[in-house]
Amino acid sequence: MVIEQQVFNDNYWGPARGHAPELEVPVDDQTGTPPLTYSHSIGRGEQTGQGFRYPVDLAVNPRTGCMYVPNRSYEYRIELKRITMLTVDEEFLGQFSTGGEGDGDIFGPRNIAIDGEDNVYVTDELLQRVSIWDEDGEFLGKWGTPGSGDGEFNKPAGIAFDSEDNLFLVDADNHRVQKFTKDGKFLAKFGSFGTGEGQFNYPWGITIDKGDNIYVADWRNDRIQKFDHDGNFLMEVGSSGSDHGQFKRPTDVAVDQDGDIYVSDWGNDRLQMFDSAGNHVYSFLGDGTLSKWGVAKLDSNDYMWKERESAWGLEREKFFWHPIAVEVDPEGRVLVLEPFRTRIQVYNKNK
């Protein structure tokens, strides 16, 4: 198979690849106590090993606590593509996979999920398939057929498992969500192209709450849609804009045990929080600090500390810069992934 090289931009899949515009220092005009408290940051920019290179998503195994981060890296440096294994406390556990077209390879990884048997699933929009590994990174298999028919997909994106371990897959270019068994057997679908209730315009991230309700980040429609387990429309959250509660190209959504909703508002450089009814609660602009890995690297060479201290624009470092994914881990911590800053910001929910 020959992989088609593609050019992405903000009018199509800007967050998937490409360069982000310069980040201005945002103004926080909110009052009251934030419902989340910043804990720490994870990651640093690395070609391999303890760090990330254009990370695109994350998933945490609820049994082991291992976090998996697919690194898309560069299309012209495919050997740097990999899946990093680590903990939320920034312990490096290893990595697996590499760039290519063979079994166990990745080329255009988009999203990641973990099933009830601890197996890791990754959608690959360029290879047009779902690849599967066990918890230690041993390749188990792959499935997927390009197209627009039932069970076929075009640019697979977000994936999530329900309580019965069925897989829901966002079929981005076909503007729909499909339901499969874990081995790729088609079960059902919902959605079509458009702006109405239950319709999509290049959907992206997906999550499923404890009641098996489904939430989809409707990227081009600048909203989150909620559905029941059968794909019936329940609720819409957000609209286009930059005010609190509005979105500019939301990429992902997560829901905690209280039913609160978190959205990575990519184009507005922020994380937004809503209650279970879809009411806006708070917008987070970012609080990032140097990670353990980052400090260790700077400590290895005093010259790098001096270079950092003389760097221009460090006052912007703490802010989110096009966050692409959000996840609530088994401990209830909110994890926000930034590909351009090669890091994850971790927040605790205030009780």
URBELSUL-V630641 format. One record per pair of residues at least 12 apart in sequence whose ideal C-beta (glycine too) atoms are under 7 Angstrom apart, sorted by the first residue. I is the first residue (numbers start at 1). J is the second residue. Records with the same first field share a line. If there is no record, write none. Layout:
I: J + J
This chain:
1: 101
3: 101 + 107 + 126
5: 75
15: 251 + 266 + 322 + 324
16: 110
20: 321 + 322 + 340
23: 269 + 316 + 319 + 321
25: 315 + 316
26: 269 + 285 + 319
28: 285
30: 282 + 283
34: 282 + 284
35: 273 + 281 + 282 + 349 + 350
36: 284 + 334 + 347 + 348 + 349 + 350
37: 347 + 348 + 350
38: 287 + 345 + 347
39: 333 + 346 + 347 + 348
40: 289 + 291 + 346
41: 288 + 289 + 291 + 343 + 344 + 345 + 346
42: 88 + 90 + 291 + 343 + 344 + 346
43: 291 + 293 + 342 + 343 + 344
44: 291 + 293 + 294 + 297 + 342
45: 342
47: 80
48: 80 + 82
50: 92 + 293
51: 293 + 342
52: 69 + 71 + 84 + 342
53: 71 + 73 + 80 + 342
54: 71 + 72 + 73 + 339
55: 69 + 70 + 71 + 337 + 339 + 342
56: 70 + 72 + 109 + 110 + 324 + 339
57: 70 + 111 + 112 + 325 + 337
58: 112 + 325 + 327 + 335 + 337 + 344
59: 112 + 113 + 114 + 327
60: 327 + 329 + 330
61: 114 + 118 + 135
62: 330
63: 118
64: 118 + 135
65: 87
66: 85 + 87 + 93 + 135
67: 86 + 87 + 88
68: 83 + 85 + 112 + 120
69: 83 + 84
70: 83 + 106 + 109 + 112 + 122
71: 84
72: 108 + 109
78: 99 + 100 + 107
79: 98 + 99
80: 99
81: 98 + 99 + 106 + 107
82: 95 + 96 + 97 + 98
83: 95 + 96 + 97
85: 137
88: 329 + 333 + 346
90: 291 + 292 + 293
94: 137
96: 133 + 137
101: 127
103: 139 + 142
104: 131 + 139
106: 122 + 124 + 131
107: 124 + 126 + 127
108: 124 + 125 + 126 + 127
109: 122 + 124
110: 123 + 124 + 125 + 156 + 157
111: 123 + 157 + 158 + 159 + 205
113: 159 + 160 + 161
115: 161 + 165 + 182
116: 161 + 165
118: 134 + 135
119: 132 + 133 + 134 + 135 + 140
120: 132 + 133 + 135
121: 159 + 167
123: 156 + 157 + 159 + 169
125: 155 + 156 + 157
128: 144 + 146
129: 142 + 143 + 144
130: 142 + 143 + 144 + 156 + 184
143: 183 + 184
144: 156 + 184
148: 174
150: 186 + 189
151: 186
153: 169 + 171 + 174 + 178
154: 171 + 173 + 174
155: 172 + 173
156: 169 + 171
157: 170 + 172 + 203 + 204
158: 170 + 204 + 205 + 206
159: 206
160: 206 + 207 + 208
162: 208 + 212 + 229
163: 212
165: 182
166: 179 + 180 + 181 + 187
167: 180 + 182
168: 206 + 208 + 214
170: 203 + 204 + 206 + 216
172: 202 + 203 + 204
175: 191 + 192 + 193 + 200 + 201 + 202 + 203
176: 189 + 190 + 191 + 192 + 200
177: 189 + 190 + 191 + 206 + 216 + 231
188: 231
190: 227 + 231
195: 221
197: 233 + 236
198: 233
200: 218 + 221
201: 218 + 220 + 221
202: 219 + 220
203: 216 + 217 + 218 + 219
204: 217 + 219 + 251 + 252
205: 217 + 251 + 252 + 253 + 325
207: 253 + 254 + 255
209: 255 + 259
210: 257
212: 229
213: 226 + 227 + 228 + 229 + 234
214: 227 + 229
215: 253 + 255 + 261
217: 250 + 251 + 252 + 253 + 263
219: 249 + 250 + 251
222: 238 + 239 + 240 + 247 + 248 + 249 + 250
223: 236 + 237 + 238 + 239 + 247
224: 237 + 238 + 250 + 253 + 261 + 263
235: 278
237: 261 + 274 + 278
238: 250
242: 268
244: 280 + 283
245: 280
247: 263 + 265 + 268
248: 265 + 267 + 268
249: 266 + 267
250: 263 + 264 + 265 + 266
251: 264 + 266 + 324 + 325
252: 264 + 324 + 325 + 326
254: 326 + 327 + 328
256: 328 + 332 + 349
257: 332
259: 276
260: 273 + 274 + 275 + 276
261: 274
262: 326 + 328 + 334
263: 326
264: 323 + 324 + 325 + 326 + 336
266: 322 + 323 + 324
269: 319 + 320 + 321 + 322
270: 283 + 284 + 285 + 320
271: 284 + 320 + 323 + 326 + 336
285: 319 + 320
286: 318 + 319 + 320 + 345
287: 318 + 345
288: 317 + 318 + 341 + 343 + 345
289: 318
291: 343
320: 336 + 338
321: 338 + 340 + 341
322: 338 + 339 + 340
323: 336 + 337 + 338
324: 337 + 339
325: 337
332: 349
333: 346 + 347 + 348
334: 347 + 349
